[in-house]
């Protein structure tokens, strides 16, 4: 059940928060289910934009610092605002269509505002991660990345590879003159959940970015189109 899954995640969060104070972030394996559970219960989708740490030795991006949520009463926006209350730059808002936006106020929007003139999703790209890959590999995105010397962190921060997951749906349709943010939101129509946009600076001072995508959970605590382990 989602509730028991949430309690387990928060139990790990309390332990990990002490260990993460020095780096200012929370390990993805702890933070992911905490955010995922709140959005899943409320049946909301959204996005998370934040600054993280560049650590080439870690295969996963870190998440912003979190705190335990006092209860399960209140809207998804209120619960997420409480969850991120230890991050003074985080703002949580809900848009008119129900999307929940979690964004630190100093995160650069340049990549999200890139205009893609024409974007299609190959039918053999199964799952949300491959759909996001199609967006990020558009020539407009790659051009800006090169011009501004922005380096991608890892494999676009997308754990796993959906390319052979043929049982997962493919995002269909063609988009014209959309921003990267609008294209990422389009993926949410097929795969409810939330996308992430992390920025960091490496030891050489270069800016690195990573994107992630996480499905909402069903009542059994698993993402749709996935079998429980």
C-alpha positions as CSV (number, residue, x, y, z in Angstrom):
1,X,0.0,0.0,0.0
2,X,1.1,3.6,-0.7
3,X,0.8,4.6,3.0
4,X,3.1,1.9,4.3
5,X,5.6,2.6,1.4
6,X,5.6,6.2,2.5
7,X,6.3,5.4,6.1
8,X,9.2,3.2,5.1
9,X,10.7,5.9,2.9
10,X,10.4,8.5,5.7
11,X,12.0,6.2,8.2
12,X,15.1,6.0,5.9
13,X,14.9,9.8,5.4
14,X,15.3,10.5,9.1
15,X,18.5,8.4,9.2
16,X,19.9,9.7,5.9
17,X,19.2,13.4,6.7
18,X,21.9,13.4,9.4
19,X,24.4,11.8,7.0
20,X,23.6,14.3,4.2
21,X,24.0,17.5,6.2
22,X,27.6,18.0,5.0
23,X,26.7,17.7,1.3
24,X,23.4,19.6,1.5
25,X,21.4,17.0,-0.4
26,X,19.6,13.7,0.1
27,X,20.3,10.5,-1.7
28,X,17.8,9.8,-4.5
29,X,16.9,6.4,-3.2
30,X,15.5,8.1,-0.1
31,X,14.0,11.3,-1.6
32,X,12.5,9.8,-4.6
33,X,9.8,7.7,-2.9
34,X,8.9,10.6,-0.5
35,X,8.0,12.9,-3.3
36,X,6.6,10.2,-5.5
37,X,4.2,9.0,-2.8
38,X,2.7,12.5,-2.2
39,X,2.1,13.1,-5.9
40,X,0.7,9.5,-6.4
41,X,-1.8,9.7,-3.6
42,X,-3.1,13.1,-4.9
43,X,-2.9,11.9,-8.5
44,X,-0.9,14.9,-9.5
45,X,2.0,15.4,-11.9
46,X,4.6,18.1,-11.9
47,X,8.3,19.0,-11.9
48,X,11.3,19.6,-9.7
49,X,14.0,22.1,-10.5
50,X,17.0,22.5,-8.2
51,X,20.7,22.9,-7.6
52,X,22.5,19.7,-6.6
53,X,26.1,18.5,-6.2
54,X,28.3,17.3,-9.0
55,X,29.7,13.9,-7.8
56,X,31.0,11.8,-10.7
57,X,31.5,9.0,-8.3
58,X,27.8,8.6,-7.7
59,X,25.6,7.1,-10.4
60,X,22.4,9.0,-9.2
61,X,21.7,12.7,-8.8
62,X,21.1,13.9,-5.2
63,X,17.8,15.6,-4.2
64,X,17.3,18.8,-2.2
65,X,17.3,18.5,1.6
66,X,14.0,17.1,3.0
67,X,12.4,16.9,6.4
68,X,9.8,14.5,7.8
69,X,6.2,15.4,7.0
70,X,4.1,15.7,10.2
71,X,1.0,14.0,8.7
72,X,-1.0,13.2,5.7
73,X,-3.6,15.9,5.9
74,X,-3.6,18.8,3.5
75,X,-3.1,19.2,-0.2
76,X,-0.2,17.8,-2.2
77,X,1.2,21.3,-2.5
78,X,1.1,21.9,1.2
79,X,2.7,18.5,2.0
80,X,5.5,19.0,-0.5
81,X,6.1,22.5,0.8
82,X,6.5,21.0,4.3
83,X,8.7,18.3,2.9
84,X,11.1,20.9,1.4
85,X,10.8,23.3,4.3
86,X,14.6,22.9,5.1
87,X,15.4,24.3,1.6
88,X,14.9,28.1,1.9
89,X,15.1,28.6,-1.8
90,X,12.4,26.0,-2.7
91,X,8.9,27.2,-3.7
92,X,6.0,24.8,-4.3
93,X,3.0,25.9,-6.3
94,X,0.0,24.4,-8.0
95,X,-1.0,25.5,-11.5
96,X,-4.6,25.8,-12.8
97,X,-4.4,22.5,-14.5
98,X,-3.2,20.7,-11.3
99,X,0.5,20.4,-12.0
100,X,2.7,20.8,-9.0
101,X,5.8,22.8,-9.5
102,X,8.7,22.5,-7.1
103,X,11.5,24.9,-8.0
104,X,14.4,26.7,-6.3
105,X,14.2,30.4,-7.0
106,X,17.8,30.7,-8.3
107,X,17.7,27.8,-10.8
108,X,18.6,29.0,-14.3
109,X,15.7,28.5,-16.7
110,X,17.7,28.9,-20.0
111,X,17.6,25.2,-21.0
112,X,13.9,24.9,-20.1
113,X,13.1,27.9,-22.3
114,X,14.8,26.7,-25.4
115,X,12.3,26.6,-28.3
116,X,12.2,23.4,-30.3
117,X,10.9,24.0,-33.8
118,X,9.8,20.4,-34.6
119,X,9.8,17.4,-32.3
120,X,8.6,13.8,-33.0
121,X,8.8,10.8,-30.7
122,X,10.0,7.7,-32.4
123,X,7.5,4.8,-32.1
124,X,10.3,2.5,-31.0
125,X,11.1,4.7,-28.0
126,X,9.3,3.0,-25.2
127,X,8.8,4.6,-21.8
128,X,9.2,8.1,-20.4
129,X,13.0,8.1,-20.2
130,X,13.4,7.5,-23.9
131,X,10.8,10.2,-24.6
132,X,12.8,12.7,-22.5
133,X,16.0,11.6,-24.4
134,X,14.3,12.5,-27.7
135,X,13.7,16.0,-26.3
136,X,17.2,16.5,-25.0
137,X,18.8,15.2,-28.2
138,X,17.0,17.8,-30.3
139,X,19.5,20.0,-32.3
140,X,18.3,23.2,-30.6
141,X,19.1,21.8,-27.1
142,X,22.5,20.4,-28.2
143,X,23.4,23.7,-29.9
144,X,22.8,25.8,-26.7
145,X,24.6,23.2,-24.6
146,X,27.7,23.5,-26.8
147,X,27.5,27.3,-27.1
148,X,27.3,27.9,-23.4
149,X,29.7,25.1,-22.4
150,X,27.1,23.3,-20.4
151,X,28.0,19.7,-19.7
152,X,25.5,16.9,-19.2
153,X,25.9,15.1,-15.8
154,X,26.0,11.4,-16.4
155,X,23.7,9.9,-19.0
156,X,21.3,12.8,-18.8
157,X,20.7,11.7,-15.2
158,X,18.2,9.1,-16.5
159,X,18.7,5.8,-14.6
160,X,18.0,2.7,-16.5
161,X,17.2,2.3,-20.2
162,X,13.7,2.0,-21.5
163,X,14.7,1.4,-25.1
164,X,14.1,-2.4,-24.8
165,X,11.0,-2.1,-22.5
166,X,8.7,-2.8,-25.4
167,X,5.7,-3.4,-23.1
168,X,5.8,0.2,-22.0
169,X,3.8,2.7,-24.2
170,X,5.4,5.2,-26.5
171,X,4.7,8.9,-26.4
172,X,2.9,9.7,-29.6
173,X,2.3,12.9,-31.6
174,X,4.4,15.7,-33.0
175,X,5.1,19.0,-31.4
176,X,6.0,22.3,-33.1
177,X,7.5,25.4,-31.6
178,X,7.4,24.3,-28.0
179,X,9.8,24.9,-25.2
180,X,11.7,22.1,-23.5
181,X,9.5,22.6,-20.5
182,X,6.4,22.3,-22.6
183,X,7.7,19.1,-24.2
184,X,8.6,17.6,-20.9
185,X,5.0,18.4,-19.7
186,X,3.7,16.7,-22.8
187,X,5.3,13.4,-21.7
188,X,3.4,13.7,-18.4
189,X,0.2,13.2,-20.4
190,X,1.2,9.6,-21.2
191,X,3.2,9.0,-18.1
192,X,1.8,10.8,-15.0
193,X,4.6,11.6,-12.5
194,X,7.2,14.3,-12.4
195,X,10.3,15.3,-14.3
196,X,13.5,16.7,-12.6
197,X,16.0,19.3,-13.7
198,X,19.2,19.5,-11.7
199,X,22.0,21.9,-12.1
200,X,25.5,21.8,-10.4
201,X,29.0,23.1,-10.8
202,X,31.9,20.6,-11.0
203,X,35.4,21.0,-9.6
204,X,36.5,23.0,-12.7
205,X,33.6,25.4,-12.3
206,X,31.7,24.1,-15.3
207,X,27.9,23.9,-15.1
208,X,26.5,20.5,-15.4
209,X,22.8,19.5,-15.8
210,X,20.8,16.3,-15.5
211,X,17.2,15.5,-16.2
212,X,15.2,12.7,-14.7
213,X,11.6,11.3,-14.9
214,X,9.7,9.3,-12.3
215,X,6.3,7.7,-12.7
216,X,3.6,7.9,-10.1
217,X,2.9,4.8,-8.2
218,X,-0.2,2.6,-8.2
219,X,-1.9,1.4,-5.0
220,X,0.6,-1.5,-4.7
221,X,3.5,1.0,-4.6
222,X,4.8,0.2,-8.0
223,X,5.0,2.4,-11.1
224,X,2.6,1.5,-13.9
225,X,3.9,-0.7,-16.7
226,X,6.4,-2.2,-14.2
227,X,6.3,-5.4,-12.3
228,X,7.0,-5.4,-8.5
229,X,10.5,-6.7,-7.6
